[in-house]
Amino acid sequence: MGKKIGLALGGGAARGLAHIGVLNVLEREGIPVDLIAGTSAGAIVGALYARHKNAAQIKEQVTALSKGRLTRFIDPALPRTGLIKGRKISDQLVQFLGGNVKFSDLRIPFACTATDIDTGEAVVLGRGSVIEAVRASMSIPGVFTLVKRGGRYLVDGRLTNPVPVNLVQEMGADFIIAVNVIPGVLDRFHPPVKKSPKSTREPNIIHVLVQSIHIGAYSLVRSSLEKADVVIEPDVVHIGAAEFHRARECIKLGEVAAQAAMPEIKSRIGG
């Protein structure tokens, strides 16, 4: 095909599981992924794919995991920099990726983004420990404790680079496919979601913190996506940010959106 294809996977908590469906379709349709950049949930999925290059395997692992209770991943911290230590999540990443995996061990060049909580700068992570980098990229402020790396205290990359199109471009991509799972950005006139009786309950603190990041990321996403050649936006507006038990549904929605974009992708890359 000639072109070096880069994939930019955005943050979005549980909605980010749709990235797996996108990867599944790209793989099935024979679209090679030469470079990956991810933020938050996109960093998790991107790292898994860069390591194993097997979307079906990731889908199987994640759907099996999502059937259990999320409380097993909560390791409370003294409320200094976050409510959850994140050690149990790091341990799960070790099981998925392998112990002490470095960026140089990955099968596809990969990088992810985080945010320096002191300076507000976007930080690119592409060397050293992959697990530490991913843990930093997904560290929702107030929810997870900060990650100290290179003398900096890092939090969720969505604050500064919610869909890292510019990063995958800097990595050398000639053609960029961006996947955005933060709803309400390009489709402002999406029909309102019919709320169930349960949805009238007062939101818990984790929902409030995650949703606050989504709201703040809207304007950043719009400018980021302008640099992409193709934008895939799975219809996940009705999926709650913490509804990881709906993994199978999220993945399916990612597949539907990617399949719809396939004619444009193939025509643009000459496939």
C-alpha positions as CSV (number, residue, x, y, z in Angstrom):
1,M,0.0,0.0,0.0
2,G,2.9,2.3,0.5
3,K,1.6,4.6,3.2
4,K,2.6,4.2,6.8
5,I,-0.7,4.0,8.7
6,G,-1.0,5.5,12.1
7,L,-3.8,4.9,14.6
8,A,-4.7,7.5,17.2
9,L,-6.9,6.1,20.0
10,G,-8.6,8.5,22.3
11,G,-9.6,8.4,26.0
12,G,-13.1,7.7,27.1
13,A,-13.1,5.3,30.1
14,A,-15.5,2.3,29.4
15,R,-16.3,3.8,26.0
16,G,-12.7,3.2,25.1
17,L,-13.4,-0.5,24.8
18,A,-14.9,0.4,21.4
19,H,-11.3,0.7,20.2
20,I,-11.0,-3.1,20.3
21,G,-13.8,-3.4,17.8
22,V,-12.2,-0.9,15.5
23,L,-8.9,-2.9,15.6
24,N,-10.8,-6.1,15.0
25,V,-12.3,-4.8,11.8
26,L,-9.0,-3.2,10.6
27,E,-7.3,-6.6,11.1
28,R,-10.0,-8.5,9.4
29,E,-10.0,-6.2,6.4
30,G,-6.3,-6.4,6.0
31,I,-5.5,-2.8,7.0
32,P,-2.1,-2.7,8.6
33,V,-1.4,-0.6,11.6
34,D,2.2,0.6,11.5
35,L,2.1,3.1,14.4
36,I,-0.1,3.6,17.4
37,A,-0.6,6.5,19.8
38,G,-3.1,6.3,22.7
39,T,-4.5,8.3,25.5
40,S,-6.0,6.9,28.7
41,A,-8.3,4.0,27.7
42,G,-6.8,4.3,24.2
43,A,-3.4,3.9,25.8
44,I,-4.5,0.6,27.4
45,V,-5.9,-0.8,24.2
46,G,-3.1,0.6,22.1
47,A,-0.4,-1.0,24.3
48,L,-2.2,-4.4,24.2
49,Y,-2.4,-4.3,20.4
50,A,1.2,-3.1,20.0
51,R,2.3,-6.0,22.2
52,H,0.3,-8.9,20.8
53,K,-1.0,-7.6,17.4
54,N,-4.1,-9.7,18.0
55,A,-7.5,-8.0,18.4
56,A,-9.4,-11.2,18.9
57,Q,-7.2,-12.1,21.9
58,I,-7.7,-8.7,23.4
59,K,-11.5,-8.9,22.9
60,E,-11.5,-12.3,24.7
61,Q,-9.4,-11.1,27.6
62,V,-11.4,-7.9,28.2
63,T,-14.9,-9.4,27.9
64,A,-13.9,-12.2,30.3
65,L,-12.6,-9.6,32.7
66,S,-15.7,-7.3,32.4
67,K,-18.0,-10.1,33.7
68,G,-16.6,-9.7,37.2
69,R,-17.1,-6.9,39.7
70,L,-15.0,-3.8,39.2
71,T,-14.6,-3.5,43.0
72,R,-11.8,-6.1,42.9
73,F,-9.6,-3.4,41.2
74,I,-10.2,-0.8,43.8
75,D,-7.4,-0.5,46.3
76,P,-8.2,2.5,48.4
77,A,-5.5,5.1,49.1
78,L,-5.3,7.7,51.8
79,P,-7.0,10.7,50.1
80,R,-3.9,12.7,49.3
81,T,-3.6,12.6,45.5
82,G,-6.3,10.1,44.6
83,L,-8.9,7.7,46.0
84,I,-7.4,4.5,44.3
85,K,-3.8,3.4,44.3
86,G,-4.1,1.7,41.0
87,R,-1.7,-1.1,41.9
88,K,-4.3,-3.8,41.2
89,I,-4.9,-2.4,37.7
90,S,-1.2,-2.3,37.1
91,D,-1.0,-6.0,38.2
92,Q,-3.8,-6.8,35.6
93,L,-1.8,-5.0,32.9
94,V,1.2,-7.1,33.8
95,Q,-1.0,-10.2,33.2
96,F,-2.1,-8.9,29.8
97,L,1.3,-7.4,28.6
98,G,3.8,-9.4,30.5
99,G,6.1,-8.4,33.4
100,N,8.5,-5.5,33.0
101,V,7.7,-5.0,29.3
102,K,9.5,-2.1,27.7
103,F,8.4,0.0,24.7
104,S,11.3,-1.6,22.8
105,D,9.7,-5.0,23.3
106,L,6.5,-4.1,21.4
107,R,5.7,-5.4,18.0
108,I,4.3,-2.1,16.8
109,P,5.8,1.3,17.6
110,F,3.6,2.8,20.3
111,A,3.5,5.9,22.5
112,C,1.0,7.4,24.9
113,T,0.2,10.7,26.5
114,A,-0.1,12.0,30.1
115,T,-0.4,15.4,31.7
116,D,2.1,17.1,34.1
117,I,-0.2,18.1,36.9
118,D,2.1,21.0,38.0
119,T,2.7,22.6,34.6
120,G,-0.3,21.5,32.6
121,E,2.0,20.3,29.8
122,A,1.2,17.3,27.6
123,V,3.9,14.6,28.2
124,V,4.8,12.0,25.6
125,L,5.7,8.6,27.0
126,G,7.5,6.3,24.6
127,R,10.4,4.8,26.5
128,G,11.0,2.6,29.5
129,S,8.2,0.7,31.3
130,V,5.0,0.4,29.2
131,I,2.9,-0.4,32.3
132,E,4.1,2.6,34.2
133,A,3.4,4.8,31.1
134,V,-0.1,3.4,30.6
135,R,-0.9,3.8,34.3
136,A,0.1,7.4,34.1
137,S,-1.9,8.0,30.9
138,M,-5.1,6.7,32.5
139,S,-4.7,8.4,35.9
140,I,-8.0,10.3,36.3
141,P,-7.3,13.2,38.6
142,G,-8.9,12.6,42.0
143,V,-9.7,9.0,41.3
144,F,-6.2,7.5,40.9
145,T,-3.0,8.5,42.7
146,L,-0.5,10.4,40.7
147,V,2.3,8.7,38.9
148,K,5.8,10.1,39.4
149,R,8.0,9.6,36.3
150,G,11.1,11.5,35.4
151,G,10.7,13.9,38.2
152,R,7.2,14.8,37.1
153,Y,3.8,14.0,38.6
154,L,1.5,12.7,35.9
155,V,-2.2,12.4,35.4
156,D,-4.7,11.5,32.6
157,G,-3.6,12.5,29.1
158,R,-7.2,13.5,28.2
159,L,-6.6,16.8,30.0
160,T,-4.2,17.9,27.3
161,N,-4.4,15.5,24.3
162,P,-7.6,13.4,24.3
163,V,-7.1,12.0,20.8
164,P,-3.3,12.0,20.1
165,V,-3.4,12.6,16.3
166,N,-0.4,15.0,16.5
167,L,1.6,12.4,18.3
168,V,1.1,9.6,15.7
169,Q,1.9,12.2,13.0
170,E,5.2,13.0,14.8
171,M,5.9,9.3,15.0
172,G,6.0,9.2,11.2
173,A,2.5,8.3,10.0
174,D,1.6,9.2,6.4
175,F,-2.1,8.3,6.9
176,I,-3.9,8.8,10.2
177,I,-7.0,7.0,11.4
178,A,-8.4,8.6,14.6
179,V,-10.9,7.0,16.9
180,N,-12.9,9.3,19.1
181,V,-15.1,7.8,21.9
182,I,-15.9,11.0,23.7
183,P,-19.5,11.7,22.7
184,G,-20.9,15.1,21.9
185,V,-18.0,16.4,19.8
186,L,-18.9,16.2,16.2
187,D,-22.4,15.0,16.6
188,R,-23.9,17.8,18.7
189,F,-27.4,16.9,17.5
190,H,-27.5,13.3,18.6
191,P,-31.0,12.4,19.8
192,P,-31.3,12.7,23.6
193,V,-30.8,9.5,25.5
194,K,-33.9,8.2,27.1
195,K,-33.0,7.9,30.8
196,S,-33.9,4.9,32.8
197,P,-35.2,5.3,36.4
198,K,-31.8,4.3,37.7
199,S,-30.1,7.2,35.8
200,T,-32.0,9.7,37.9
201,R,-29.9,8.7,40.9
202,E,-27.3,11.2,42.1
203,P,-24.0,10.5,40.3
204,N,-21.2,9.1,42.5
205,I,-17.8,10.9,42.8
206,I,-16.0,8.7,40.2
207,H,-18.7,9.5,37.6
208,V,-18.5,13.2,38.4
209,L,-14.7,13.2,38.0
210,V,-14.6,11.2,34.8
211,Q,-17.5,13.2,33.3
212,S,-15.7,16.5,34.2
213,I,-12.7,15.4,32.1
214,H,-15.0,14.5,29.2
215,I,-16.6,17.9,29.3
216,G,-13.2,19.7,29.4
217,A,-11.9,17.6,26.5
218,Y,-14.6,18.5,24.0
219,S,-12.9,21.6,22.5
220,L,-9.5,19.8,22.4
221,V,-10.9,16.9,20.6
222,R,-12.4,19.0,17.8
223,S,-9.0,20.6,17.0
224,S,-7.2,17.3,17.2
225,L,-9.4,15.5,14.8
226,E,-8.9,18.1,12.1
227,K,-5.5,16.6,11.4
228,A,-6.7,13.1,10.9
229,D,-7.3,11.6,7.5
230,V,-10.2,9.4,8.6
231,V,-12.2,9.8,11.9
232,I,-14.1,6.9,13.4
233,E,-16.7,7.7,16.1
234,P,-18.5,4.7,17.6
235,D,-22.0,5.6,18.8
236,V,-21.3,5.1,22.5
237,V,-23.1,8.2,23.8
238,H,-25.5,6.0,25.8
239,I,-22.6,4.0,27.5
240,G,-21.7,5.3,30.9
241,A,-18.1,6.1,31.6
242,A,-17.9,3.5,34.3
243,E,-20.0,0.8,32.6
244,F,-17.2,-1.6,31.9
245,H,-19.7,-4.5,32.2
246,R,-21.0,-3.4,28.8
247,A,-17.7,-4.3,27.1
248,R,-19.2,-6.6,24.5
249,E,-21.6,-3.9,23.4
250,C,-18.9,-1.3,23.2
251,I,-16.7,-3.6,21.1
252,K,-19.6,-4.3,18.8
253,L,-20.3,-0.6,18.3
254,G,-16.6,-0.1,17.5
255,E,-16.9,-2.8,14.8
256,V,-20.0,-1.2,13.3
257,A,-18.3,2.2,13.1
258,A,-15.1,0.9,11.6
259,Q,-17.0,-1.2,9.0
260,A,-18.9,1.9,8.0
261,A,-15.6,3.8,7.5
262,M,-13.9,1.0,5.6
263,P,-14.8,2.1,2.1
264,E,-13.3,5.6,2.7
265,I,-10.2,4.1,4.3
266,K,-9.6,1.7,1.4
267,S,-10.1,4.3,-1.2
268,R,-7.8,6.8,0.5
269,I,-4.9,4.4,1.0
270,G,-5.4,2.7,-2.3
271,G,-6.5,-0.7,-0.9
